Amino acid sequence: MPAPLTTAQKLVEAEATLHSWMTGDRVAQWTDQNGESVRYAGQASLTQLRAYIAELRALLANPDAVAYRGPLRFTFGARRFF
């Protein structure tokens, strides 16, 4: 089994994918060493890729930080509690 990728390696591969996308090569699917694949199709995926790159850069800048993903909300049936 291959060794898992480091954050720096993930960032390099994600930036290479973004570069390919922006220069017209448009990589439709990218698979890392762990066998996980990511598919990019359309503008929404490009936005997600840029957000992923920003998250990796932030993680490299401060490895002890936890990514903020928004408030936790609980839903029970049709009611929503904040």
PDB file of N, CA, C and O in Angstrom:
ATOM      1  N   MET A   1       0.847  -1.176   0.000  1.00  0.00           N
ATOM      2  CA  MET A   1       0.000   0.000   0.000  1.00  0.00           C
ATOM      3  C   MET A   1       0.894   1.240   0.000  1.00  0.00           C
ATOM      4  O   MET A   1       1.816   1.344   0.809  1.00  0.00           O
ATOM      5  N   PRO A   2       0.622   2.177  -0.905  1.00  0.00           N
ATOM      6  CA  PRO A   2       1.454   3.379  -0.958  1.00  0.00           C
ATOM      7  C   PRO A   2       1.255   4.261   0.273  1.00  0.00           C
ATOM      8  O   PRO A   2       0.212   4.234   0.924  1.00  0.00           O
ATOM      9  N   ALA A   3       2.277   5.031   0.562  1.00  0.00           N
ATOM     10  CA  ALA A   3       2.216   5.937   1.712  1.00  0.00           C
ATOM     11  C   ALA A   3       1.206   7.050   1.434  1.00  0.00           C
ATOM     12  O   ALA A   3       1.088   7.508   0.298  1.00  0.00           O
ATOM     13  N   PRO A   4       0.479   7.488   2.462  1.00  0.00           N
ATOM     14  CA  PRO A   4      -0.478   8.584   2.256  1.00  0.00           C
ATOM     15  C   PRO A   4       0.244   9.885   1.894  1.00  0.00           C
ATOM     16  O   PRO A   4       1.383  10.115   2.301  1.00  0.00           O
ATOM     17  N   LEU A   5      -0.431  10.710   1.135  1.00  0.00           N
ATOM     18  CA  LEU A   5       0.156  11.973   0.707  1.00  0.00           C
ATOM     19  C   LEU A   5       0.203  12.973   1.853  1.00  0.00           C
ATOM     20  O   LEU A   5      -0.686  13.006   2.704  1.00  0.00           O
ATOM     21  N   THR A   6       1.239  13.776   1.859  1.00  0.00           N
ATOM     22  CA  THR A   6       1.322  14.863   2.827  1.00  0.00           C
ATOM     23  C   THR A   6       0.484  16.028   2.312  1.00  0.00           C
ATOM     24  O   THR A   6       0.066  16.042   1.154  1.00  0.00           O
ATOM     25  N   THR A   7       0.249  16.985   3.168  1.00  0.00           N
ATOM     26  CA  THR A   7      -0.523  18.166   2.774  1.00  0.00           C
ATOM     27  C   THR A   7       0.185  18.917   1.656  1.00  0.00           C
ATOM     28  O   THR A   7      -0.464  19.417   0.737  1.00  0.00           O
ATOM     29  N   ALA A   8       1.500  19.001   1.724  1.00  0.00           N
ATOM     30  CA  ALA A   8       2.260  19.704   0.687  1.00  0.00           C
ATOM     31  C   ALA A   8       2.133  18.988  -0.657  1.00  0.00           C
ATOM     32  O   ALA A   8       2.014  19.641  -1.694  1.00  0.00           O
ATOM     33  N   GLN A   9       2.155  17.669  -0.651  1.00  0.00           N
ATOM     34  CA  GLN A   9       2.006  16.908  -1.891  1.00  0.00           C
ATOM     35  C   GLN A   9       0.599  17.074  -2.468  1.00  0.00           C
ATOM     36  O   GLN A   9       0.426  17.191  -3.681  1.00  0.00           O
ATOM     37  N   LYS A  10      -0.395  17.081  -1.591  1.00  0.00           N
ATOM     38  CA  LYS A  10      -1.773  17.291  -2.044  1.00  0.00           C
ATOM     39  C   LYS A  10      -1.922  18.663  -2.683  1.00  0.00           C
ATOM     40  O   LYS A  10      -2.602  18.815  -3.698  1.00  0.00           O
ATOM     41  N   LEU A  11      -1.279  19.664  -2.078  1.00  0.00           N
ATOM     42  CA  LEU A  11      -1.342  21.024  -2.610  1.00  0.00           C
ATOM     43  C   LEU A  11      -0.700  21.096  -3.991  1.00  0.00           C
ATOM     44  O   LEU A  11      -1.255  21.719  -4.896  1.00  0.00           O
ATOM     45  N   VAL A  12       0.451  20.472  -4.165  1.00  0.00           N
ATOM     46  CA  VAL A  12       1.141  20.478  -5.458  1.00  0.00           C
ATOM     47  C   VAL A  12       0.263  19.831  -6.526  1.00  0.00           C
ATOM     48  O   VAL A  12       0.145  20.355  -7.634  1.00  0.00           O
ATOM     49  N   GLU A  13      -0.353  18.693  -6.196  1.00  0.00           N
ATOM     50  CA  GLU A  13      -1.192  18.006  -7.174  1.00  0.00           C
ATOM     51  C   GLU A  13      -2.463  18.803  -7.485  1.00  0.00           C
ATOM     52  O   GLU A  13      -2.897  18.852  -8.636  1.00  0.00           O
ATOM     53  N   ALA A  14      -3.053  19.418  -6.478  1.00  0.00           N
ATOM     54  CA  ALA A  14      -4.260  20.208  -6.700  1.00  0.00           C
ATOM     55  C   ALA A  14      -3.943  21.431  -7.560  1.00  0.00           C
ATOM     56  O   ALA A  14      -4.721  21.781  -8.447  1.00  0.00           O
ATOM     57  N   GLU A  15      -2.810  22.081  -7.304  1.00  0.00           N
ATOM     58  CA  GLU A  15      -2.420  23.238  -8.111  1.00  0.00           C
ATOM     59  C   GLU A  15      -2.101  22.820  -9.548  1.00  0.00           C
ATOM     60  O   GLU A  15      -2.397  23.561 -10.484  1.00  0.00           O
ATOM     61  N   ALA A  16      -1.505  21.652  -9.730  1.00  0.00           N
ATOM     62  CA  ALA A  16      -1.233  21.158 -11.080  1.00  0.00           C
ATOM     63  C   ALA A  16      -2.541  20.880 -11.813  1.00  0.00           C
ATOM     64  O   ALA A  16      -2.653  21.144 -13.011  1.00  0.00           O
ATOM     65  N   THR A  17      -3.517  20.354 -11.104  1.00  0.00           N
ATOM     66  CA  THR A  17      -4.823  20.111 -11.700  1.00  0.00           C
ATOM     67  C   THR A  17      -5.487  21.419 -12.095  1.00  0.00           C
ATOM     68  O   THR A  17      -6.066  21.518 -13.177  1.00  0.00           O
ATOM     69  N   LEU A  18      -5.409  22.431 -11.224  1.00  0.00           N
ATOM     70  CA  LEU A  18      -5.965  23.746 -11.540  1.00  0.00           C
ATOM     71  C   LEU A  18      -5.269  24.350 -12.750  1.00  0.00           C
ATOM     72  O   LEU A  18      -5.925  24.930 -13.616  1.00  0.00           O
ATOM     73  N   HIS A  19      -3.954  24.222 -12.820  1.00  0.00           N
ATOM     74  CA  HIS A  19      -3.199  24.745 -13.959  1.00  0.00           C
ATOM     75  C   HIS A  19      -3.648  24.061 -15.259  1.00  0.00           C
ATOM     76  O   HIS A  19      -3.868  24.725 -16.272  1.00  0.00           O
ATOM     77  N   SER A  20      -3.780  22.748 -15.220  1.00  0.00           N
ATOM     78  CA  SER A  20      -4.230  22.013 -16.402  1.00  0.00           C
ATOM     79  C   SER A  20      -5.620  22.464 -16.823  1.00  0.00           C
ATOM     80  O   SER A  20      -5.908  22.597 -18.013  1.00  0.00           O
ATOM     81  N   TRP A  21      -6.473  22.696 -15.844  1.00  0.00           N
ATOM     82  CA  TRP A  21      -7.846  23.139 -16.120  1.00  0.00           C
ATOM     83  C   TRP A  21      -7.829  24.521 -16.784  1.00  0.00           C
ATOM     84  O   TRP A  21      -8.535  24.761 -17.764  1.00  0.00           O
ATOM     85  N   MET A  22      -7.014  25.421 -16.234  1.00  0.00           N
ATOM     86  CA  MET A  22      -6.990  26.803 -16.713  1.00  0.00           C
ATOM     87  C   MET A  22      -6.313  26.930 -18.087  1.00  0.00           C
ATOM     88  O   MET A  22      -6.630  27.849 -18.843  1.00  0.00           O
ATOM     89  N   THR A  23      -5.393  26.026 -18.414  1.00  0.00           N
ATOM     90  CA  THR A  23      -4.696  26.112 -19.700  1.00  0.00           C
ATOM     91  C   THR A  23      -5.398  25.322 -20.797  1.00  0.00           C
ATOM     92  O   THR A  23      -4.907  25.257 -21.924  1.00  0.00           O
ATOM     93  N   GLY A  24      -6.528  24.730 -20.481  1.00  0.00           N
ATOM     94  CA  GLY A  24      -7.316  24.067 -21.506  1.00  0.00           C
ATOM     95  C   GLY A  24      -7.176  22.562 -21.564  1.00  0.00           C
ATOM     96  O   GLY A  24      -7.884  21.909 -22.331  1.00  0.00           O
ATOM     97  N   ASP A  25      -6.286  21.997 -20.776  1.00  0.00           N
ATOM     98  CA  ASP A  25      -6.165  20.535 -20.768  1.00  0.00           C
ATOM     99  C   ASP A  25      -7.390  19.900 -20.113  1.00  0.00           C
ATOM    100  O   ASP A  25      -7.790  18.790 -20.461  1.00  0.00           O
ATOM    101  N   ARG A  26      -7.974  20.621 -19.163  1.00  0.00           N
ATOM    102  CA  ARG A  26      -9.205  20.233 -18.478  1.00  0.00           C
ATOM    103  C   ARG A  26      -9.209  18.778 -18.036  1.00  0.00           C
ATOM    104  O   ARG A  26      -9.874  17.931 -18.633  1.00  0.00           O
ATOM    105  N   VAL A  27      -8.479  18.516 -17.013  1.00  0.00           N
ATOM    106  CA  VAL A  27      -8.463  17.196 -16.423  1.00  0.00           C
ATOM    107  C   VAL A  27      -9.846  16.935 -15.841  1.00  0.00           C
ATOM    108  O   VAL A  27     -10.285  17.654 -14.944  1.00  0.00           O
ATOM    109  N   ALA A  28     -10.523  15.931 -16.335  1.00  0.00           N
ATOM    110  CA  ALA A  28     -11.883  15.645 -15.878  1.00  0.00           C
ATOM    111  C   ALA A  28     -11.876  14.826 -14.596  1.00  0.00           C
ATOM    112  O   ALA A  28     -12.801  14.925 -13.789  1.00  0.00           O
ATOM    113  N   GLN A  29     -10.836  14.018 -14.404  1.00  0.00           N
ATOM    114  CA  GLN A  29     -10.781  13.194 -13.203  1.00  0.00           C
ATOM    115  C   GLN A  29      -9.337  13.087 -12.747  1.00  0.00           C
ATOM    116  O   GLN A  29      -8.419  12.940 -13.554  1.00  0.00           O
ATOM    117  N   TRP A  30      -9.156  13.163 -11.445  1.00  0.00           N
ATOM    118  CA  TRP A  30      -7.826  13.117 -10.854  1.00  0.00           C
ATOM    119  C   TRP A  30      -7.845  12.075  -9.762  1.00  0.00           C
ATOM    120  O   TRP A  30      -8.741  12.085  -8.918  1.00  0.00           O
ATOM    121  N   THR A  31      -6.860  11.160  -9.755  1.00  0.00           N
ATOM    122  CA  THR A  31      -6.779  10.101  -8.755  1.00  0.00           C
ATOM    123  C   THR A  31      -5.443  10.219  -8.035  1.00  0.00           C
ATOM    124  O   THR A  31      -4.392  10.311  -8.669  1.00  0.00           O
ATOM    125  N   ASP A  32      -5.492  10.217  -6.682  1.00  0.00           N
ATOM    126  CA  ASP A  32      -4.249  10.314  -5.922  1.00  0.00           C
ATOM    127  C   ASP A  32      -3.714   8.919  -5.623  1.00  0.00           C
ATOM    128  O   ASP A  32      -4.286   7.920  -6.059  1.00  0.00           O
ATOM    129  N   GLN A  33      -2.616   8.858  -4.878  1.00  0.00           N
ATOM    130  CA  GLN A  33      -1.968   7.585  -4.583  1.00  0.00           C
ATOM    131  C   GLN A  33      -2.816   6.671  -3.702  1.00  0.00           C
ATOM    132  O   GLN A  33      -2.621   5.455  -3.705  1.00  0.00           O
ATOM    133  N   ASN A  34      -3.744   7.237  -2.958  1.00  0.00           N
ATOM    134  CA  ASN A  34      -4.604   6.440  -2.087  1.00  0.00           C
ATOM    135  C   ASN A  34      -5.755   5.811  -2.850  1.00  0.00           C
ATOM    136  O   ASN A  34      -6.525   5.038  -2.280  1.00  0.00           O
ATOM    137  N   GLY A  35      -5.883   6.127  -4.116  1.00  0.00           N
ATOM    138  CA  GLY A  35      -6.969   5.590  -4.912  1.00  0.00           C
ATOM    139  C   GLY A  35      -8.226   6.443  -4.868  1.00  0.00           C
ATOM    140  O   GLY A  35      -9.234   6.094  -5.483  1.00  0.00           O
ATOM    141  N   GLU A  36      -8.178   7.560  -4.146  1.00  0.00           N
ATOM    142  CA  GLU A  36      -9.326   8.458  -4.094  1.00  0.00           C
ATOM    143  C   GLU A  36      -9.352   9.273  -5.379  1.00  0.00           C
ATOM    144  O   GLU A  36      -8.326   9.793  -5.819  1.00  0.00           O
ATOM    145  N   SER A  37     -10.528   9.379  -5.972  1.00  0.00           N
ATOM    146  CA  SER A  37     -10.618  10.144  -7.208  1.00  0.00           C
ATOM    147  C   SER A  37     -11.556  11.325  -7.018  1.00  0.00           C
ATOM    148  O   SER A  37     -12.536  11.268  -6.275  1.00  0.00           O
ATOM    149  N   VAL A  38     -11.216  12.393  -7.719  1.00  0.00           N
ATOM    150  CA  VAL A  38     -12.007  13.622  -7.683  1.00  0.00           C
ATOM    151  C   VAL A  38     -12.336  13.964  -9.123  1.00  0.00           C
ATOM    152  O   VAL A  38     -11.463  13.938  -9.990  1.00  0.00           O
ATOM    153  N   ARG A  39     -13.580  14.282  -9.374  1.00  0.00           N
ATOM    154  CA  ARG A  39     -14.010  14.628 -10.733  1.00  0.00           C
ATOM    155  C   ARG A  39     -14.383  16.106 -10.789  1.00  0.00           C
ATOM    156  O   ARG A  39     -15.137  16.595  -9.947  1.00  0.00           O
ATOM    157  N   TYR A  40     -13.854  16.810 -11.779  1.00  0.00           N
ATOM    158  CA  TYR A  40     -14.122  18.222 -11.967  1.00  0.00           C
ATOM    159  C   TYR A  40     -14.867  18.403 -13.283  1.00  0.00           C
ATOM    160  O   TYR A  40     -14.368  18.044 -14.349  1.00  0.00           O
ATOM    161  N   ALA A  41     -16.048  18.956 -13.193  1.00  0.00           N
ATOM    162  CA  ALA A  41     -16.840  19.192 -14.403  1.00  0.00           C
ATOM    163  C   ALA A  41     -17.642  20.465 -14.221  1.00  0.00           C
ATOM    164  O   ALA A  41     -18.640  20.478 -13.501  1.00  0.00           O
ATOM    165  N   GLY A  42     -17.211  21.529 -14.865  1.00  0.00           N
ATOM    166  CA  GLY A  42     -17.968  22.765 -14.826  1.00  0.00           C
ATOM    167  C   GLY A  42     -17.400  23.787 -13.858  1.00  0.00           C
ATOM    168  O   GLY A  42     -16.436  23.527 -13.139  1.00  0.00           O
ATOM    169  N   GLN A  43     -18.022  24.953 -13.860  1.00  0.00           N
ATOM    170  CA  GLN A  43     -17.565  26.091 -13.066  1.00  0.00           C
ATOM    171  C   GLN A  43     -17.677  25.833 -11.568  1.00  0.00           C
ATOM    172  O   GLN A  43     -16.824  26.280 -10.801  1.00  0.00           O
ATOM    173  N   ALA A  44     -18.716  25.121 -11.141  1.00  0.00           N
ATOM    174  CA  ALA A  44     -18.887  24.849  -9.710  1.00  0.00           C
ATOM    175  C   ALA A  44     -17.732  24.014  -9.182  1.00  0.00           C
ATOM    176  O   ALA A  44     -17.248  24.251  -8.076  1.00  0.00           O
ATOM    177  N   SER A  45     -17.288  23.043  -9.961  1.00  0.00           N
ATOM    178  CA  SER A  45     -16.169  22.211  -9.536  1.00  0.00           C
ATOM    179  C   SER A  45     -14.874  23.007  -9.505  1.00  0.00           C
ATOM    180  O   SER A  45     -14.012  22.765  -8.659  1.00  0.00           O
ATOM    181  N   LEU A  46     -14.736  23.949 -10.419  1.00  0.00           N
ATOM    182  CA  LEU A  46     -13.553  24.807 -10.423  1.00  0.00           C
ATOM    183  C   LEU A  46     -13.513  25.648  -9.150  1.00  0.00           C
ATOM    184  O   LEU A  46     -12.447  25.846  -8.567  1.00  0.00           O
ATOM    185  N   THR A  47     -14.659  26.137  -8.724  1.00  0.00           N
ATOM    186  CA  THR A  47     -14.754  26.891  -7.477  1.00  0.00           C
ATOM    187  C   THR A  47     -14.403  25.999  -6.290  1.00  0.00           C
ATOM    188  O   THR A  47     -13.710  26.433  -5.370  1.00  0.00           O
ATOM    189  N   GLN A  48     -14.876  24.762  -6.307  1.00  0.00           N
ATOM    190  CA  GLN A  48     -14.557  23.822  -5.232  1.00  0.00           C
ATOM    191  C   GLN A  48     -13.062  23.513  -5.211  1.00  0.00           C
ATOM    192  O   GLN A  48     -12.463  23.398  -4.141  1.00  0.00           O
ATOM    193  N   LEU A  49     -12.470  23.381  -6.377  1.00  0.00           N
ATOM    194  CA  LEU A  49     -11.028  23.117  -6.455  1.00  0.00           C
ATOM    195  C   LEU A  49     -10.239  24.282  -5.874  1.00  0.00           C
ATOM    196  O   LEU A  49      -9.280  24.071  -5.132  1.00  0.00           O
ATOM    197  N   ARG A  50     -10.634  25.512  -6.205  1.00  0.00           N
ATOM    198  CA  ARG A  50      -9.954  26.682  -5.647  1.00  0.00           C
ATOM    199  C   ARG A  50     -10.130  26.756  -4.127  1.00  0.00           C
ATOM    200  O   ARG A  50      -9.199  27.134  -3.416  1.00  0.00           O
ATOM    201  N   ALA A  51     -11.303  26.400  -3.631  1.00  0.00           N
ATOM    202  CA  ALA A  51     -11.538  26.385  -2.188  1.00  0.00           C
ATOM    203  C   ALA A  51     -10.679  25.316  -1.511  1.00  0.00           C
ATOM    204  O   ALA A  51     -10.155  25.537  -0.419  1.00  0.00           O
ATOM    205  N   TYR A  52     -10.539  24.173  -2.152  1.00  0.00           N
ATOM    206  CA  TYR A  52      -9.703  23.098  -1.623  1.00  0.00           C
ATOM    207  C   TYR A  52      -8.242  23.537  -1.548  1.00  0.00           C
ATOM    208  O   TYR A  52      -7.556  23.258  -0.564  1.00  0.00           O
ATOM    209  N   ILE A  53      -7.771  24.221  -2.585  1.00  0.00           N
ATOM    210  CA  ILE A  53      -6.395  24.722  -2.598  1.00  0.00           C
ATOM    211  C   ILE A  53      -6.196  25.742  -1.477  1.00  0.00           C
ATOM    212  O   ILE A  53      -5.175  25.720  -0.789  1.00  0.00           O
ATOM    213  N   ALA A  54      -7.165  26.627  -1.295  1.00  0.00           N
ATOM    214  CA  ALA A  54      -7.073  27.618  -0.215  1.00  0.00           C
ATOM    215  C   ALA A  54      -7.052  26.933   1.149  1.00  0.00           C
ATOM    216  O   ALA A  54      -6.323  27.358   2.045  1.00  0.00           O
ATOM    217  N   GLU A  55      -7.840  25.885   1.309  1.00  0.00           N
ATOM    218  CA  GLU A  55      -7.859  25.143   2.575  1.00  0.00           C
ATOM    219  C   GLU A  55      -6.513  24.471   2.832  1.00  0.00           C
ATOM    220  O   GLU A  55      -6.021  24.485   3.960  1.00  0.00           O
ATOM    221  N   LEU A  56      -5.917  23.885   1.800  1.00  0.00           N
ATOM    222  CA  LEU A  56      -4.605  23.252   1.958  1.00  0.00           C
ATOM    223  C   LEU A  56      -3.531  24.285   2.292  1.00  0.00           C
ATOM    224  O   LEU A  56      -2.667  24.031   3.131  1.00  0.00           O
ATOM    225  N   ARG A  57      -3.580  25.449   1.640  1.00  0.00           N
ATOM    226  CA  ARG A  57      -2.598  26.508   1.942  1.00  0.00           C
ATOM    227  C   ARG A  57      -2.734  26.993   3.385  1.00  0.00           C
ATOM    228  O   ARG A  57      -1.736  27.234   4.064  1.00  0.00           O
ATOM    229  N   ALA A  58      -3.971  27.133   3.842  1.00  0.00           N
ATOM    230  CA  ALA A  58      -4.195  27.558   5.224  1.00  0.00           C
ATOM    231  C   ALA A  58      -3.693  26.504   6.196  1.00  0.00           C
ATOM    232  O   ALA A  58      -3.131  26.831   7.241  1.00  0.00           O
ATOM    233  N   LEU A  59      -3.895  25.248   5.853  1.00  0.00           N
ATOM    234  CA  LEU A  59      -3.436  24.160   6.723  1.00  0.00           C
ATOM    235  C   LEU A  59      -1.914  24.121   6.782  1.00  0.00           C
ATOM    236  O   LEU A  59      -1.344  23.832   7.835  1.00  0.00           O
ATOM    237  N   LEU A  60      -1.253  24.407   5.669  1.00  0.00           N
ATOM    238  CA  LEU A  60       0.209  24.455   5.674  1.00  0.00           C
ATOM    239  C   LEU A  60       0.725  25.654   6.460  1.00  0.00           C
ATOM    240  O   LEU A  60       1.757  25.565   7.126  1.00  0.00           O
ATOM    241  N   ALA A  61       0.013  26.769   6.386  1.00  0.00           N
ATOM    242  CA  ALA A  61       0.436  27.970   7.110  1.00  0.00           C
ATOM    243  C   ALA A  61       0.290  27.792   8.615  1.00  0.00           C
ATOM    244  O   ALA A  61       1.116  28.290   9.380  1.00  0.00           O
ATOM    245  N   ASN A  62      -0.751  27.088   9.048  1.00  0.00           N
ATOM    246  CA  ASN A  62      -1.002  26.852  10.464  1.00  0.00           C
ATOM    247  C   ASN A  62      -1.504  25.419  10.643  1.00  0.00           C
ATOM    248  O   ASN A  62      -2.714  25.190  10.652  1.00  0.00           O
ATOM    249  N   PRO A  63      -0.599  24.454  10.786  1.00  0.00           N
ATOM    250  CA  PRO A  63      -0.997  23.045  10.841  1.00  0.00           C
ATOM    251  C   PRO A  63      -1.864  22.680  12.049  1.00  0.00           C
ATOM    252  O   PRO A  63      -2.534  21.648  12.025  1.00  0.00           O
ATOM    253  N   ASP A  64      -1.867  23.492  13.094  1.00  0.00           N
ATOM    254  CA  ASP A  64      -2.663  23.179  14.277  1.00  0.00           C
ATOM    255  C   ASP A  64      -4.101  23.680  14.166  1.00  0.00           C
ATOM    256  O   ASP A  64      -4.938  23.371  15.014  1.00  0.00           O
ATOM    257  N   ALA A  65      -4.385  24.451  13.120  1.00  0.00           N
ATOM    258  CA  ALA A  65      -5.724  25.015  12.964  1.00  0.00           C
ATOM    259  C   ALA A  65      -6.687  23.957  12.437  1.00  0.00           C
ATOM    260  O   ALA A  65      -6.296  23.052  11.699  1.00  0.00           O
ATOM    261  N   VAL A  66      -7.925  24.086  12.821  1.00  0.00           N
ATOM    262  CA  VAL A  66      -8.982  23.221  12.328  1.00  0.00           C
ATOM    263  C   VAL A  66      -9.809  24.036  11.351  1.00  0.00           C
ATOM    264  O   VAL A  66     -10.165  25.180  11.634  1.00  0.00           O
ATOM    265  N   ALA A  67     -10.115  23.451  10.206  1.00  0.00           N
ATOM    266  CA  ALA A  67     -10.879  24.175   9.192  1.00  0.00           C
ATOM    267  C   ALA A  67     -12.285  24.480   9.699  1.00  0.00           C
ATOM    268  O   ALA A  67     -12.974  23.597  10.210  1.00  0.00           O
ATOM    269  N   TYR A  68     -12.701  25.725   9.557  1.00  0.00           N
ATOM    270  CA  TYR A  68     -14.039  26.136   9.952  1.00  0.00           C
ATOM    271  C   TYR A  68     -15.000  25.854   8.810  1.00  0.00           C
ATOM    272  O   TYR A  68     -14.788  26.327   7.693  1.00  0.00           O
ATOM    273  N   ARG A  69     -16.029  25.107   9.068  1.00  0.00           N
ATOM    274  CA  ARG A  69     -16.960  24.724   8.015  1.00  0.00           C
ATOM    275  C   ARG A  69     -18.353  25.280   8.242  1.00  0.00           C
ATOM    276  O   ARG A  69     -19.302  24.842   7.592  1.00  0.00           O
ATOM    277  N   GLY A  70     -18.494  26.221   9.137  1.00  0.00           N
ATOM    278  CA  GLY A  70     -19.793  26.835   9.382  1.00  0.00           C
ATOM    279  C   GLY A  70     -20.414  26.340  10.676  1.00  0.00           C
ATOM    280  O   GLY A  70     -19.883  25.434  11.318  1.00  0.00           O
ATOM    281  N   PRO A  71     -21.534  26.931  11.058  1.00  0.00           N
ATOM    282  CA  PRO A  71     -22.164  26.555  12.319  1.00  0.00           C
ATOM    283  C   PRO A  71     -22.801  25.173  12.249  1.00  0.00           C
ATOM    284  O   PRO A  71     -23.224  24.718  11.186  1.00  0.00           O
ATOM    285  N   LEU A  72     -22.858  24.529  13.385  1.00  0.00           N
ATOM    286  CA  LEU A  72     -23.501  23.227  13.491  1.00  0.00           C
ATOM    287  C   LEU A  72     -24.983  23.457  13.727  1.00  0.00           C
ATOM    288  O   LEU A  72     -25.362  24.193  14.639  1.00  0.00           O
ATOM    289  N   ARG A  73     -25.810  22.841  12.924  1.00  0.00           N
ATOM    290  CA  ARG A  73     -27.257  23.011  13.056  1.00  0.00           C
ATOM    291  C   ARG A  73     -27.900  21.656  13.247  1.00  0.00           C
ATOM    292  O   ARG A  73     -27.501  20.673  12.624  1.00  0.00           O
ATOM    293  N   PHE A  74     -28.886  21.612  14.102  1.00  0.00           N
ATOM    294  CA  PHE A  74     -29.619  20.382  14.366  1.00  0.00           C
ATOM    295  C   PHE A  74     -30.996  20.468  13.750  1.00  0.00           C
ATOM    296  O   PHE A  74     -31.673  21.488  13.876  1.00  0.00           O
ATOM    297  N   THR A  75     -31.410  19.425  13.097  1.00  0.00           N
ATOM    298  CA  THR A  75     -32.754  19.382  12.549  1.00  0.00           C
ATOM    299  C   THR A  75     -33.468  18.161  13.096  1.00  0.00           C
ATOM    300  O   THR A  75     -32.901  17.069  13.156  1.00  0.00           O
ATOM    301  N   PHE A  76     -34.698  18.352  13.488  1.00  0.00           N
ATOM    302  CA  PHE A  76     -35.539  17.268  13.973  1.00  0.00           C
ATOM    303  C   PHE A  76     -36.854  17.337  13.209  1.00  0.00           C
ATOM    304  O   PHE A  76     -37.672  18.221  13.462  1.00  0.00           O
ATOM    305  N   GLY A  77     -37.063  16.422  12.287  1.00  0.00           N
ATOM    306  CA  GLY A  77     -38.267  16.466  11.483  1.00  0.00           C
ATOM    307  C   GLY A  77     -38.286  17.708  10.631  1.00  0.00           C
ATOM    308  O   GLY A  77     -37.313  18.011   9.941  1.00  0.00           O
ATOM    309  N   ALA A  78     -39.391  18.430  10.674  1.00  0.00           N
ATOM    310  CA  ALA A  78     -39.523  19.649   9.861  1.00  0.00           C
ATOM    311  C   ALA A  78     -38.991  20.876  10.566  1.00  0.00           C
ATOM    312  O   ALA A  78     -38.813  21.918   9.935  1.00  0.00           O
ATOM    313  N   ARG A  79     -38.732  20.781  11.859  1.00  0.00           N
ATOM    314  CA  ARG A  79     -38.233  21.941  12.609  1.00  0.00           C
ATOM    315  C   ARG A  79     -36.730  22.016  12.562  1.00  0.00           C
ATOM    316  O   ARG A  79     -36.030  21.004  12.530  1.00  0.00           O
ATOM    317  N   ARG A  80     -36.259  23.229  12.560  1.00  0.00           N
ATOM    318  CA  ARG A  80     -34.811  23.469  12.533  1.00  0.00           C
ATOM    319  C   ARG A  80     -34.442  24.298  13.755  1.00  0.00           C
ATOM    320  O   ARG A  80     -35.018  25.360  13.991  1.00  0.00           O
ATOM    321  N   PHE A  81     -33.487  23.813  14.525  1.00  0.00           N
ATOM    322  CA  PHE A  81     -33.058  24.500  15.735  1.00  0.00           C
ATOM    323  C   PHE A  81     -31.664  25.055  15.515  1.00  0.00           C
ATOM    324  O   PHE A  81     -30.767  24.352  15.050  1.00  0.00           O
ATOM    325  N   PHE A  82     -31.493  26.320  15.852  1.00  0.00           N
ATOM    326  CA  PHE A  82     -30.196  26.968  15.682  1.00  0.00           C
ATOM    327  C   PHE A  82     -29.555  27.050  16.994  1.00  0.00           C
ATOM    328  O   PHE A  82     -28.442  27.562  17.107  1.00  0.00           O
TER     329      PHE A  82
END
